[in-house]
Amino acid sequence: MSRKAVVAALCVTSALLLTVLLPVGTAVSQQGNQGIRQVIVTNFPDLQKVEGEVTIRGPIRQASQVVLKDVVVPPVGPKDTQRLIQAGTVSVDGFSQIVLSLEGQIKGEVVRPGTVGAILLPEEDAIVRAFEEKGEMQFPLEVTAPTAPGGSPYFASSQPVLRVGFPRYRVLLYNTSAKTVSVTLYAYLTS
């Protein structure tokens, strides 16, 4: 085959392919023959205008600390609910966690091991009633510090991070050592 014949064959083949592959007629939408539809575009309105004063007074609190300082606790066990020492209340409203730290000093020589502890009991009517009438502690948060004979008169707890479920807690203290202690409870509230 001559070169002219090859070029002619390619041109004819290309023309046939174009006629077969190119669509003929009007384009049809995918939703059938519904014709031209009207479309309305709504833009967002201009920025809203605020009149008056908008302020934030001070930083937004992310944490707060409550300290119950130098509470004297004589020997009393945690099960002796009528004699537990009431140290006050801690308001945790607006916070989700509390870090409890308990430290103090034993008044006198330590003769036997013991534990000094703080129990936080929710300040809710039904829970307080169960505690006062039956000595039942519902939903308590607790921190403890061990005391040891022959050691330092000072003691400190670990620092548990606890989730709070109530806006206000009553603080009750106990001491299983044989001597009176002076206790400070640090409650660090976080979001």
C-alpha positions, 0 to 999 in steps of 0.5 A: 500500500502506498503512503497516500492510501494509508493516509486516506484510510486513516482519515476515513476511519477517523471520520467514521469514529467521530460520527459514531462517538459524537452525540447527536441531538439535544442533551437530556437531563438525568431527571427526564424531560422536565425542561428548564427549571428556575433556581433561586440562590440565597446569599447569607445576610450581612453580618449581624450588628450588635449594639451596646457593650459586650465585655468579658469581665476577667479571665474565665475560671478553669480551676479553683482551690478550696482549703480547709485549714488546721482542723483538729481531729481526735481519734475517731474511726470512719465507721463511727459516723456520729462522731466524724468531724465536720470540717465544712463544705466544698462547692464544686459547681461548674467544675468536673473534677477535684484533686484532693490533698490531705496533710497534717501533723500528729500532736504527740508521739505516734505509738501505733500505725493509723490512717487520717482521712477525709470523706466528701459526702454530697450535700443532697437531702436524700443522701444527707438523710441516709447518712444522719439516720442510718450512717450510710455514705452514698457517693462518697469521695475519699482521700487518706494519709497513713501515719506510722509509729517512730517516724515523722509527726507529719503526714500527707496523702497521695493526690487522687483525681476524682470526678464530681457528680454533685454541686456541693460536698460536706467534708467529714474527717476521721483519724484512726491513730491513737493521737489527736491530729491537725489536718489541712485539706486542699481541694483543687477544682478543675474543668 
